[in-house]
Amino acid sequence: MHKSLIGIALLSLVLTSCDKDQDPFLIQKQNIGKVTDSTQVKDLKLVFENDSIVNYIGSDEFTRNINTIDIYDTEGAALLSMSPNKRADSTAVFSSVRILDPRFKTEKGISTASTFKDILDAYEISKIDNLINSIVVSVDEINAAFTIDKKELPSNLRFDRNLNIEASQIPDNAKVKYFFIHWN
């Protein structure tokens, strides 16, 4: 009996230690690769140990509260641009992450290389905001916001900020300009 308990304990230890590694390019509601909504600024060096981390902290004179941290891979390609919820605080967590590299994809295959149709086919659109030079398509299911340049829209939708733009008015082939994940 004692040997079988030890055998079961060893087997369960082996099985739990064989969990597959987190896909470093998978975007989910609470994480982007190994970065989670509770990752602190000070932990980035561990998460991106082989990549370059560039922390921009400017003077308040012109930048106000801009405090982005950009991540580059070993080849120099931009991966992510991350905004902490508190400026110059190593224990701050991130409020938003801009996805820069098309290798980052959601479970349904959406990336910076996606079109509006790809997003529409994969997710339910929560809201469309009409801004000056772009529209923002929000998907609450994954805490995402996709910015589409108004140049991608028909000319009758480009100039009136008061228009209520519907998903049916956006061309299927409209390209994603920016892709953000927002965390509270």
C-alpha positions as CSV (number, residue, x, y, z in Angstrom):
1,M,0.0,0.0,0.0
2,H,2.8,2.4,0.9
3,K,4.7,1.7,-2.4
4,S,1.5,2.3,-4.4
5,L,1.0,5.7,-2.7
6,I,4.6,6.7,-3.5
7,G,4.1,5.5,-7.1
8,I,0.9,7.5,-7.5
9,A,2.6,10.6,-6.0
10,L,5.5,10.3,-8.3
11,L,3.2,9.8,-11.3
12,S,1.2,12.8,-10.5
13,L,4.3,14.9,-10.0
14,V,5.6,13.9,-13.4
15,L,2.3,14.6,-15.1
16,T,1.9,18.0,-13.5
17,S,5.5,19.0,-14.4
18,C,4.8,18.1,-18.1
19,D,2.5,21.0,-18.7
20,K,3.2,22.6,-22.1
21,D,4.9,26.0,-22.1
22,Q,2.8,29.1,-22.6
23,D,2.8,30.1,-26.3
24,P,4.9,33.4,-26.3
25,F,2.7,34.8,-29.1
26,L,-0.8,33.8,-27.9
27,I,-3.2,36.7,-27.1
28,Q,-5.9,35.9,-24.6
29,K,-8.2,38.2,-22.5
30,Q,-5.9,38.2,-19.4
31,N,-2.5,37.6,-21.1
32,I,-0.3,38.2,-24.1
33,G,2.2,35.4,-24.2
34,K,3.9,35.3,-20.8
35,V,2.7,38.8,-19.9
36,T,-0.4,38.8,-17.8
37,D,-2.7,41.5,-16.5
38,S,-0.9,41.2,-13.2
39,T,2.7,41.4,-14.5
40,Q,4.6,44.2,-12.9
41,V,7.0,46.5,-14.6
42,K,9.9,45.0,-12.6
43,D,9.1,41.5,-13.9
44,L,9.6,42.4,-17.6
45,K,13.3,41.5,-17.5
46,L,12.4,38.0,-16.4
47,V,9.6,37.6,-19.0
48,F,11.6,39.0,-21.9
49,E,15.1,37.9,-20.7
50,N,16.5,37.5,-24.3
51,D,14.8,40.6,-25.7
52,S,15.5,44.3,-25.5
53,I,13.4,46.5,-23.2
54,V,13.3,50.2,-23.9
55,N,11.7,52.4,-21.2
56,Y,10.8,55.9,-22.2
57,I,10.3,58.4,-19.4
58,G,10.3,61.9,-20.7
59,S,10.0,65.2,-18.8
60,D,6.4,66.3,-18.0
61,E,7.0,69.4,-20.0
62,F,5.8,67.9,-23.3
63,T,4.9,64.3,-22.7
64,R,2.6,64.6,-19.7
65,N,2.0,61.0,-18.4
66,I,3.4,59.1,-21.4
67,N,5.5,56.3,-20.0
68,T,5.6,53.5,-22.6
69,I,7.9,50.5,-22.4
70,D,8.8,49.0,-25.8
71,I,9.9,45.4,-26.3
72,Y,12.1,44.4,-29.2
73,D,13.2,40.9,-30.1
74,T,16.9,39.8,-30.7
75,E,16.6,40.8,-34.3
76,G,15.5,44.3,-33.5
77,A,11.9,43.8,-34.5
78,A,9.3,45.7,-32.4
79,L,7.1,43.3,-30.4
80,L,5.0,45.2,-28.0
81,S,4.5,48.8,-26.6
82,M,3.3,48.6,-23.1
83,S,1.8,51.3,-20.9
84,P,1.9,50.9,-17.1
85,N,-1.0,52.3,-15.1
86,K,1.4,54.4,-12.9
87,R,4.4,56.4,-14.1
88,A,7.9,55.5,-12.9
89,D,6.6,52.8,-10.5
90,S,8.4,49.4,-10.8
91,T,5.4,47.7,-9.1
92,A,2.9,49.1,-11.5
93,V,0.9,46.7,-13.7
94,F,0.0,47.5,-17.4
95,S,-3.2,49.2,-18.4
96,S,-2.7,48.7,-22.1
97,V,-0.5,46.9,-24.5
98,R,-0.1,47.7,-28.2
99,I,0.6,44.7,-30.3
100,L,3.2,45.5,-32.9
101,D,4.4,42.1,-34.3
102,P,2.0,40.0,-36.4
103,R,3.2,36.8,-34.8
104,F,1.1,37.7,-31.8
105,K,-2.4,36.2,-32.5
106,T,-5.5,35.5,-30.6
107,E,-6.8,32.0,-30.2
108,K,-9.0,32.7,-33.2
109,G,-6.1,33.9,-35.3
110,I,-6.5,37.7,-35.2
111,S,-3.3,39.7,-35.4
112,T,-2.1,43.1,-36.7
113,A,-2.2,41.6,-40.2
114,S,-5.9,40.9,-40.0
115,T,-8.8,42.7,-41.8
116,F,-12.1,43.9,-40.5
117,K,-13.8,40.8,-41.9
118,D,-11.4,38.6,-40.0
119,I,-12.4,40.3,-36.8
120,L,-16.1,40.2,-37.6
121,D,-15.9,36.5,-38.4
122,A,-14.1,35.7,-35.2
123,Y,-15.6,37.9,-32.6
124,E,-18.8,39.9,-31.7
125,I,-18.1,43.6,-32.1
126,S,-19.0,45.4,-28.9
127,K,-18.7,49.0,-30.1
128,I,-17.4,51.2,-32.9
129,D,-16.1,54.6,-32.1
130,N,-15.8,57.3,-34.8
131,L,-12.7,59.4,-34.2
132,I,-11.1,62.2,-36.3
133,N,-8.8,60.1,-38.5
134,S,-9.8,56.6,-37.5
135,I,-12.5,54.3,-36.1
136,V,-11.9,52.0,-33.1
137,V,-13.6,48.6,-33.1
138,S,-13.9,47.2,-29.6
139,V,-14.1,43.5,-28.8
140,D,-14.9,43.0,-25.1
141,E,-14.5,39.3,-25.3
142,I,-10.7,39.7,-25.4
143,N,-10.4,43.3,-24.0
144,A,-9.2,44.4,-27.5
145,A,-9.5,47.6,-29.5
146,F,-8.6,47.6,-33.2
147,T,-8.0,51.0,-34.9
148,I,-8.8,51.3,-38.6
149,D,-7.7,54.3,-40.6
150,K,-10.6,56.2,-42.1
151,K,-8.8,56.1,-45.4
152,E,-10.0,52.4,-45.5
153,L,-13.6,53.6,-45.4
154,P,-15.9,54.8,-48.2
155,S,-15.5,58.6,-48.7
156,N,-18.9,59.4,-47.3
157,L,-17.9,58.1,-43.9
158,R,-14.5,59.8,-43.6
159,F,-15.2,63.3,-42.6
160,D,-18.3,63.4,-40.3
161,R,-17.3,62.5,-36.7
162,N,-21.0,62.6,-35.7
163,L,-21.9,59.7,-37.9
164,N,-22.8,56.4,-36.2
165,I,-20.7,53.9,-38.2
166,E,-22.1,50.4,-38.3
167,A,-20.2,47.2,-38.9
168,S,-22.0,46.7,-42.2
169,Q,-20.5,50.0,-43.5
170,I,-16.9,49.0,-43.0
171,P,-15.3,47.3,-46.0
172,D,-14.3,43.6,-45.4
173,N,-10.8,44.3,-46.5
174,A,-10.2,47.3,-44.2
175,K,-6.8,46.7,-42.6
176,V,-6.1,47.0,-38.9
177,K,-3.7,49.9,-38.2
178,Y,-3.3,49.4,-34.5
179,F,-4.2,46.5,-32.1
180,F,-4.5,47.1,-28.4
181,I,-5.3,44.9,-25.4
182,H,-6.6,46.9,-22.4
183,W,-6.5,45.8,-18.8
184,N,-7.9,47.5,-15.7
